[in-house]
Amino acid sequence: FSLALFAAGVTLAASINTIALAIALLNSLLLILYSFSLQNKILLGNLTVSHLVGSTFLFGGAAAGSLPAPALLFLLAFLANLSREIVKDLEDIEGDKKALLKKMSSHKKGIAERFDLSSLEPTLRHKKLLLFLAGLSLLLAIITSPTPFTLGIMGLPYLLLLVPADLFFLFSLLQLAIAQDSTSGIRGRLLGKKAYGKI
């Protein structure tokens, strides 16, 4: 059923134009790859999900026959979502390990006991690096967020919604800056999610 839906989606995209077809094909392949191997990989999985979130703007632009403005919105959505995805994954490490253990136990008896789940958890140094990348991504999102307004792509309503959203983002960035481990950034991530929803 899933493959049938992928085929139908790609076929319908082909009826729009070549760019829409290319986006649909790429995203379909990424979704399949994500389900098979990227779902439990920090950063690679985060980049994939963030691309998929932002690409909705690209597809809309392709359908409308104009890509410059949607490409900018793609970048903003990608950066904002990447920060949230990284922190969310760091917070969910323990739960993900338990879920994987349960999945492995149900597929092959005894394999879970022989598998070293500690290899799935990044070291403290890697956690700090990932938190730095999350903060940098969020900072870039904040810095570039007024661009659609300054270029005349978006009007005053965009700016009015952007101000409270960026304030939430700035507070989230502060939380990330003082985070000492993967769980202390949870409040910042939740606020970041609310701000992302406002945009």
C-alpha positions in Angstrom: 0.0 0.0 0.0 2.9 2.3 0.9 4.6 1.7 -2.4 1.4 2.3 -4.3 1.0 5.7 -2.6 4.6 6.6 -3.4 4.0 5.7 -7.1 0.8 7.6 -7.2 2.4 10.7 -5.6 5.4 10.6 -8.0 3.0 10.1 -11.0 0.9 13.1 -10.0 4.0 15.2 -9.4 5.2 14.3 -12.9 2.0 15.9 -14.3 3.0 19.2 -12.8 6.5 19.7 -14.1 10.0 18.3 -14.1 11.1 20.1 -10.9 8.1 18.8 -9.0 8.8 15.3 -10.2 12.5 15.6 -9.1 11.5 16.7 -5.6 8.9 14.0 -5.3 11.4 11.3 -6.4 14.1 12.6 -4.1 11.8 12.8 -1.1 10.3 9.4 -1.7 13.7 7.8 -1.8 14.7 9.7 1.4 11.6 8.6 3.2 12.3 5.0 2.3 16.0 5.3 3.2 15.0 7.0 6.5 12.7 4.1 7.5 15.3 1.5 6.7 18.5 3.0 8.1 18.5 6.7 9.0 15.9 6.7 11.6 18.3 5.9 14.5 21.2 7.9 13.2 21.7 11.2 14.9 22.5 14.1 12.5 22.0 12.2 9.3 18.4 11.4 10.3 18.0 15.0 11.5 19.2 16.5 8.2 16.9 14.2 6.3 13.8 15.2 8.4 14.7 18.8 8.2 15.0 18.6 4.4 11.7 16.9 4.1 10.0 19.6 6.3 11.5 22.5 4.3 10.9 20.9 0.9 7.2 21.4 1.2 8.0 25.1 0.3 10.1 24.0 -2.6 7.4 21.7 -4.0 4.9 24.6 -3.7 7.3 26.9 -5.5 7.8 24.3 -8.2 4.0 23.9 -8.7 3.6 27.7 -8.8 6.5 28.1 -11.2 8.6 30.3 -8.9 11.5 29.0 -6.7 13.5 31.9 -5.3 11.1 32.9 -2.5 10.2 29.3 -1.6 13.9 28.4 -1.5 14.5 31.1 1.2 11.5 29.7 3.2 13.0 26.2 2.7 16.3 27.4 4.3 14.5 29.0 7.3 12.4 25.9 7.9 15.4 23.6 7.5 17.5 25.5 10.0 14.8 25.9 12.6 13.8 22.3 12.3 17.4 20.9 12.4 18.0 22.5 15.7 14.8 21.1 17.2 15.5 17.6 15.7 19.0 17.4 17.1 18.0 18.3 20.7 14.9 16.1 20.5 17.1 13.1 19.5 19.6 13.8 22.3 16.7 13.9 24.8 15.2 10.6 23.4 18.4 8.5 23.5 17.3 6.3 26.4 13.8 5.8 25.0 15.1 5.0 21.5 17.5 2.4 23.0 14.7 0.7 24.8 12.5 0.7 21.7 15.3 -0.8 19.6 16.0 -3.4 22.3 12.3 -4.4 22.2 12.2 -4.5 18.4 15.3 -6.6 18.2 14.0 -9.0 20.9 10.8 -9.6 18.9 12.7 -10.3 15.7 15.4 -12.7 16.8 15.7 -14.3 20.2 19.0 -13.6 22.0 20.3 -10.9 19.5 19.4 -8.0 21.9 21.5 -9.5 24.7 24.6 -9.7 22.4 24.1 -6.2 20.9 26.0 -3.3 22.6 23.4 -0.6 22.9 26.0 1.8 24.4 27.3 2.2 20.9 24.1 4.1 20.0 24.7 6.8 22.6 27.1 9.6 21.7 29.9 10.5 24.1 29.8 13.7 26.2 32.1 15.4 23.7 29.8 14.5 20.8 26.7 15.6 22.8 28.3 19.0 23.3 29.2 19.2 19.6 25.7 18.3 18.6 24.3 20.9 21.0 26.6 23.5 19.5 25.4 22.6 16.0 21.8 22.9 17.2 22.5 26.3 18.6 24.3 27.4 15.5 21.4 26.3 13.3 18.9 28.1 15.5 21.1 31.2 15.5 21.3 31.2 11.7 17.5 30.8 11.5 17.0 33.8 13.7 19.5 36.0 11.8 18.1 35.1 8.3 14.4 35.1 9.4 13.8 38.8 8.5 15.2 38.3 5.0 11.8 37.6 3.3 10.5 40.8 4.7 13.5 42.9 3.8 13.5 41.6 0.3 9.8 42.4 -0.1 8.8 38.7 -0.5 6.7 38.8 2.7 4.6 41.7 4.0 3.9 43.1 7.4 1.8 40.1 8.7 4.9 38.0 8.3 7.0 40.4 10.4 4.3 40.7 13.1 4.3 36.9 13.5 8.1 36.7 13.2 8.9 38.9 16.2 7.3 36.7 18.9 8.6 33.6 17.2 12.1 34.9 17.2 11.8 35.9 20.9 10.9 32.2 21.6 13.8 31.1 19.5 16.2 33.4 21.4 15.1 32.0 24.7 15.5 28.5 23.3 19.0 29.5 22.2 19.8 30.7 25.7 18.7 27.3 27.1 20.9 25.5 24.6 23.9 27.7 25.5 23.6 26.8 29.2 22.7 23.2 28.7 25.3 20.8 30.2 23.8 17.6 29.0 21.2 16.3 26.5 18.2 16.7 28.8 18.7 20.2 30.2 17.8 21.7 26.8 14.3 20.2 26.9 12.6 23.5 27.8 14.4 25.3 25.0 13.4 22.6 22.5 9.7 22.8 23.5 9.7 26.5 23.2 11.4 26.3 19.9 8.7 23.9 18.7 6.0 26.4 19.7 7.8 29.2 17.9 8.2 27.1 14.8 4.5 26.5 14.9 3.8 30.2 15.0 5.9 30.8 11.9 
